[in-house]
Every structure is written in C-alpha cells, then in structure tokens.
C-alpha cells in the first residue's frame, strides 16, 4: 500500500494489487470529495464517467477517519 499526494494536491491510497485500486481524497476549500479509481485505464474512464463521489467537510472526514482507525484497532485486539 502507498499513500501519495499527487500533483493536483489529492491524497491517494493505492493498493498493491494489479491493476492497482485507489481511494482518492480530493480537497477543494473546506470540502473533501472521496472516490474510487483504478490504474486500469478502461476502468478509470468508467469511474470518471460515473462522476460519483462522496462529499464531506474537512472536519467530517477527519472525524470519520479517526473513528475508522479506532474501530479497526478494536477489531484487531
């Protein structure tokens, strides 16, 4: 797994599978769009055509990710 910040300022979590899958956090002012993408060009084009994302305020996504981390840690204990 990699976490990268691309040239557009988006944060990407990229898995180790081939073709790679991605979860992209795309900041715009106080809003963060979250969507899925793929390193497979054909799939990426299909994802892009959907124009579908989840929209959160910056504070909401930070709080949600903190909860995800907490729950995942509890499940691994």
WOSUL-V177226 format. One record per residue. N is the residue number from 0. RES is the residue in one small letter. SS is DSSP state (H for helix, E for strand, C for the rest). PSI is psi in radians with two decimals (* if undefined). NEAR is the number of other ideal C-beta (glycine too) atoms within 8 Angstrom. Layout:
((N;RES;SS;PSI;NEAR) (N;RES;SS;PSI;NEAR))
This chain:
((0;x;C;2.50;6) (1;x;E;2.58;6) (2;x;E;2.11;7) (3;x;E;2.70;7) (4;x;E;2.07;6) (5;x;C;3.13;7) (6;x;C;-0.27;3) (7;x;C;0.01;5) (8;x;C;0.12;6) (9;x;C;2.55;10) (10;x;E;2.23;9) (11;x;E;2.32;14) (12;x;E;2.07;9) (13;x;E;2.22;11) (14;x;C;3.05;8) (15;x;C;0.13;4) (16;x;C;2.87;6) (17;x;C;2.18;4) (18;x;C;2.64;8) (19;x;C;2.45;10) (20;x;E;2.66;11) (21;x;E;2.53;12) (22;x;E;2.22;10) (23;x;E;2.28;12) (24;x;E;1.94;11) (25;x;E;1.77;11) (26;x;E;2.44;10) (27;x;E;1.82;6) (28;x;C;-2.09;4) (29;x;C;0.16;4) (30;x;E;2.55;10) (31;x;E;2.12;12) (32;x;E;2.38;11) (33;x;E;2.21;12) (34;x;E;2.94;11) (35;x;E;2.57;8) (36;x;E;3.07;11) (37;x;E;2.62;11) (38;x;C;-0.29;10) (39;x;C;2.05;7) (40;x;H;-0.76;6) (41;x;H;-0.78;6) (42;x;H;-0.71;9) (43;x;H;-0.73;11) (44;x;H;-0.71;8) (45;x;H;-0.75;8) (46;x;H;-0.77;11) (47;x;H;-0.66;8) (48;x;H;-0.46;6) (49;x;H;-0.50;6) (50;x;C;0.81;5) (51;x;C;2.29;4) (52;x;C;2.86;8) (53;x;E;2.42;6) (54;x;E;2.29;7) (55;x;E;2.71;10) (56;x;E;2.79;8) (57;x;H;-0.76;10) (58;x;H;-0.71;6) (59;x;H;-0.79;8) (60;x;H;-0.63;12) (61;x;H;-0.81;8) (62;x;H;-0.75;8) (63;x;H;-0.76;9) (64;x;H;-0.61;8) (65;x;H;-0.70;8) (66;x;H;-0.72;8) (67;x;H;-0.81;8) (68;x;H;-0.80;8) (69;x;H;-0.83;8) (70;x;H;-0.69;8) (71;x;H;-0.66;8) (72;x;H;-0.71;8) (73;x;H;-0.70;7) (74;x;H;-0.42;6) (75;x;H;-0.07;5) (76;x;C;*;4))
